[in-house]
Amino acid sequence: MYSVAALYRFQTVLDPETLAAALRATCAEHEICGTLILASEGINGTIAAASDAQMDSILNAIRAHFDNLEPKMSVASERPFQRMKVKVKPEIVTMRTPHIDPTKHAGTYVDAKEWNALIADPGVVVIDTRNSFEFERGTFERAIDPGTKAFKDFPEYVDRELDPAKHKKIAMFCTGGIRCEKASSYLVAKGFEEVYHLKGGILQYLEDVPEHESKWQGRCFVFDERETLGHGLAE
């Protein structure tokens, strides 16, 4: 069994290239596979290791630079990535809105166990911030598909379809939390007053909420060889 960690953290990185080189070396030393993306705004990625000791080594190396890291842990019966990639990009999740800073302005976190009550409120607009390919494989009850092909299309959807004067309460979610956190920052900047996002994303919800209480329908697409996960983060 492989240990898999999905992680992200919005936090200022002064020298992404130097940090990327250090993490490449650590990943090679401990035979880590997957992808890590670094930018001046933080870190994002999913990695896997053949043993808990190897996973602890790479997570400790990342935690040395990023505080309050909360990886979403799961397992894979086979190697979920073919190789290891550590990339430096302009953003850790591409939205192309340089004025947005989730470390300063973002929506309100909602824990997985409180999510059902929030999305059951008919006055709440529930938005899936992922793309239509992911939406079709599984989503929450009442969720709206923005019809995007990539996350960079999300601001255009907001500007076209949402109005702060009309849509008073908005709840958003994504796979692990990174897209809806950045999306919530965009909505707050646009003047939306009550913006909520699912802490830890769908992965945390599927881990924390029993299937008989779940409002999730279908499977959760993940970006590795497992393709989708179900309740309890089962392959």
Disulfide bonds with the S-S distance in Angstrom:
none
